[in-house]
Amino acid sequence: MSGEESMSSSETSKKRQWILPSVLGVATLSVGAWAIPHVQSAHTLADGAASSYVSPQPVQIPSAVHSSVSSQTATLTQTLDQILDSLPDGNVTGLVVDKDSGEVLYQRGSEQQRVPASNLKILVDYALLERVDPTERYETSVRRQNDVLTLVAGGDTLLGTGLSRPDDVVGHAGLRTLAQEVVQGLSQGPSHYRVNLDTSIYRGPSVNPAWAQGDIDAGEVTAVSPIAFYSHYSPDDQGNASHSRPAEAGQEVHRYFVSLLNELGAQKNLSFSLGEEEPATENSERIAQVSSATVAEQAAYMMQHSDNMLAETLGRNLAVSLGREGSFEQARASIQETLEQNGIDTAGFHPVDICGLSGENKVTNRMIVQVLEAIADSSAHTTLALDGFPVAGGSGTLALRFNSADTRQAQGYARAKTGTLYSVISLSGYGYSASGKILVYSFITNDITRIDGAKETLDRAVTALVQR
C-alpha cells in the first residue's frame, strides 16, 4: 500500500463553496477559534472532478488558558507512553507542545530522522503561504503570432475540460471556456492555425528518480507538468476525471484543446492543427486566458486530499514565484530556504521529493512541530494553512478515521495531516484540550507492517490530547 487514504476522484464528495474573503476572515480570529465540533453535509461535485471539502464555520472558544500545565505533564506522558507502547510493530516518535507557552508536554525521540510520508506536504503548505500572496492565481493563456497560436502553461494543473466553474477549486479554470475565448477573438486573420504548447515554466526532470516504479505504475504519481487536467488525471469519454494518469499530461491537454478549437471553430470556418512544444515568441499577443483557484485554495485542497501531484506542482510554482526555475531542485531549495529564514531547525531535513512519496525523505518531529507553531501564529497569513488540515472524523483523509469507541471523542476537536506509505503512518496537526489550550503535535511511525493498527494507535494518542 502506498499513498493516502483519500477518496477517488469519481466518488461522491464534499463540494467546495469556499469564498476567499471568508477564508481571510478566519485568519484574523484568535488562535483559539479553530475548534470544529461539526461536519458539513456531503454534496456531489459537478463535472466528475476530484473531491473537495466544505470548510466548517469556525466556532469561537474561550481564549487559551495560560497557566502552567507542568503538573499535568507527567500524567500525559504516562498516558501517551502507554498508548504508543501498544503499537503492534515498528517504532514511533512524537512531540506535543503547548502552542501558547511553548512548553513541551511530551517528547519521544523527537530529534530522530524519520520517514514522514505525506506529512512532508505540511512543509510545502507552509512555505507556499509564507512566500506567496495567498490570493495569487495561476493563468493558462493563449498567445497569437500570425497563424500560430501557443497554449501557455502557467502552473494550473487543476484544469477542467468544460466551462470554468468559479465556485470550485478543481475545474475553476475550464479549457472549453478558454477555447471559446480564442475562437471569439479570431474574427480576422487566417482560416487555419497551428497550435503550439509552451511548458517552459518548468525545467529539469519531470519524473523523480526517487519514486518507485511500482508507485508510478499504480498511479500514485506521473510525470510532472505545469498544465494538466484534474491534478494529472486523464478525462474520460465524457470529459470528466477518470482513475487513470497520463504519461504526459501537458500533451494530453494540448491535444484536447486543439479538438475543442476545431469543434467550436467549425461554425466560423476555422480549423486548427497540433503544433510543437516550444515557447511562445516574445512579440506574440495574448488573446485569451483563464485563471485558477487561488494559491490558498489549491494549497488547502492539496492538504485535504493529500494530493501528491498537486504538492509537486505547487512546490515548483513556489520556485517560479520567487524568480527561480520551476524544477524540483529549486522547489526543494525554496522550501528549505523558507524554513531556515524563519528559524526552523532543518538539521534533520533530507527531502528527495516534494510530496512525501519516497521512503528516502527524512524529517524530525521537532521540525514539523516548529512549522506547525509558525503556521498557527495568529499574526501571520500562514494561518490560512490551518483550514487545509483534515478534521478528525469529518473531512479529507481523516473522514473515515476516529470512529472507534476509543477515538470518537476527538471528532471535530483535532485537525491533522495524515501520512501513509508501505511502512509509515504519520499524523501531525493541532487540536484544543478541554481547558482550551491549543496543542500542536507530531507522531510518526516507521518500520510497521500493520497499517490499520498504527493508524488506530496514533488516533488514540491524539484523542488523549483533546479528551473531553
Summary of the structure (lengths in Angstrom):
residues: 468
radius of gyration: 22.7
end to end distance: 33.7
largest distance: 80.0
contacts: 1756
relative contact order: 0.20
helix: 34%
strand: 21%
